[in-house]
């Protein structure tokens, strides 16, 4: 197994809690950050722009993705251009469709053509990857976020789809594929192996990074010790015999 230093894939932290983001910013292996409205709501963010600008004050030199939240394409465009103006390191997240299944292709083409850095998000099919990649072209640096974890949640192996997505996007040097919504630390190594460019990782999974390369027999012993310690702390007793 590779060490973290040997990985080609870039690890982006996925979250919207300022203190946590700033703590992760101290680590050079965190190459960027992603957020979304759901994470912001969960993190208690009340003022979207105020929070985002505060993040950018502290993190001016690594890519950060902020998402539009309108369901109408004309308002999405206004939001996207405004968000893009916040900094050179800002990528604007545009969902692949709105809630009415209407494709965002023309909006994506227009924004990319005008040099707006985009993160096209919420993709789960190869048809969506092909559509997004075609309209993004080689205009501005861009990401395509395929939610591999959600694909796996349906009982479908995401690896074949992610491999093909890498191939689809290979003709465009300005595009990078994101393995989004990973479910376990192993996904980092799987994504790296197939040539995926970026993986977004939540804080709870990032906490497991010290386990990488750990001897499994030692990990087994740690597990036994944990069970024994917790039983002792709970004061469990059995009347045997």
N, C-alpha and C positions, 0 to 999 in steps of 0.2 A: 504494500500500500504506500502511496505517495505521502510525503509530509506536506503541510500547508505551503511551505516555501517552494515545493516542486509543482504545485498546481498551476495550470495555465488559466483556469477560469477565474473571473473576478467575483469576489463576494461582496454583495451589497446588503446592508442592514435594512430590514423591512420593519418599520414602526413609526410611531408618531408621539413619542414621549421624549421631551427635550433633554432631560437629564441623561436618559439612556442613550440617546443619539450622541450627545457630547462625550460620554464615557467611551463609546465605541469609536468615536472619531480619533481617540488617542492611539488606536491600533492601526498600524500601516496596512494590515491585511484587509481592512475594510475599505474597499475602493470607491464606494458610493452609497447612496441612501435612496429608499423609495417610501412613499407614503400613499395613503388613499383616504377618502372621506370616512370609511368605516373605521380605520385605525385611529383617525383623528377624533371621531366621536367617542370611541372606546377610551382614548387617552384624555378625555375631558376638554378637548380644544373647543373654545366658544367662538373665537374670532379667527377665521381661516387665514386671512391675509396677515394679520398681526403675528400669528404663530409662525407662518411660513417665512416672513421677513426676519423674524428673530432667529430662526434656524439658520438662515443664509448669512446673517451677521457673524455667526460663530463658525459656520462651515462654508467658506467662500471658494474652496478649491477642489471639491469633489462633486461629481454629478449628483443631483437630487431631483427626484421626480415628484411633481405635484399634479393632482388630477382636477380636471373640470368637473362640474357637478350639475350642469344643466342637462335637460333631456331634449332640448331644441338646438338644432345645428347652428342656427345663426347666433344664439347666445353662447353656445359652446365655443364658437370662433372668437367672439369678443373676450370671453374668459381666457381662452388659450393665449391670445396675443398679449393680454394684460399680464398673465402669469409669466410668460416668456420674458417680459421686460424686467423681471425682478433680478436677473443675473445671468451671466454667461454660462454658469454651471447648471442652469435650470432646464429640465426636460419636462414637457407638458404631457400628461397622460390623457389620451383620448380613447374611450371605449370603442371597440370594433363595430358596435351597433348602439343605437339608443334602445330604450325599453320597448319600443314598438317593432323591434327587429329590422329597422331601417339601417342599411349599411352607412358607415361614416366615411366611405372611400373618397368621395369628392372633397369633403372637408379636410381629410388627411392629405390629399394631393395638393390642395391649395396652400395649406399651412407649410408643408414640407417645401413646396416650391418657393415660398417666401422666406425660407431659411429658418423656420421655427424648429427647434429640436424637439422631437416627439418620442413618446413612449406609448405605442399602441397596445392597449391592454385588454384583458379578459378574453383572450383567444383560447379555444379548445379544439379546433379542427384544422386540418391541413388546408382546406379550402379558404379558411380565414387567413392563414399564413400567406398563401399565394396572393390573395387579394391585397393584404396590407403591404407585402413586400413590393408588389408591382407599383402601387401608387406612391410609396415612399421613395423608390428609386435611389439615386445617388445624390439627392439634393442636399439635405442637411444630415448631420449625425443623428441616428435614430435607433430606437430599441423596439423589438417586438416581444411582448410578454405572453408566453404560452403557459397556462396554468396547469403544469404537469401534475401537481398534487391533486387538483380537482379531477383530472382525468383518472388518476389512480383511485380516487374515492369511488368511482363508478365500477371498479373491478377491471378496468382496462389498463394494460401495461403501457405507460407513456413513452418508454424508451424508443420503440420503432418510430412513433410519430415525431419525437424530438430529433432523432437522427435525420429524418427526411426534411424537417424544418431547417436544419443546418444546411443541407444541400440546396434547398430552395433559395435560401438567402445568400448563398455563397457568391453569386454573381455581382452583388452589390456590396462594395467595400465599406460603405458608410453605415451599414446596418449591423446590429448585434442582436443575437437571440438571448432572451432572458428565460431561464427555467424558473417560473414563478410558483409560489405556494408549495415549497418542499415540505415533506412530512417527517423527514428524519435526516440525520447527519450524513448517512450513506448517499443521499441524493447529490451532495456536493461532488463526490467522487464519480458518481454515475454521469453527472452532467459534464464534468471535466473530460471523462473518457470519450464521449461522443463529439467533443469539440464545441460544446455550447460555450458562449462567450461570458455569460453572467448568470449568477444565481442569486435570487433575493432570499434572505434568510432571516427569520424572526428571532427575537432576543432569546426565547426559550431554547431554540435549537443551537444558537451561538454559544450558549452556556456549556454545551457539551463538547466544545472544541478541545479542551484539555484531555479528553478521552482518546483522541486520535492516536493510534499506534499503541495503545495500552495493551500489555500482556493479558490474554484472555483468562489464563489460570489465576492471575492476581485479581482480575476483575471478578472472577467467580468467588474468590475468598472474600473480597470486599462485600459482595452480595450476601454471603452467609453471615458475615459479621453484622451487617445491617439488620437482617431478620432477627438475629439473636439479641442485639442491642434494643431493638424496638419492643421485643417481647418482654425483656427485663424492665424497661422503662414503664411499660403498661401494667406491670405487676401481675401478669397472667399466671394462674395456678390451676392444676388439675388434681382432683382426688383420684389417685390411681390405686387399684387393688382393693 
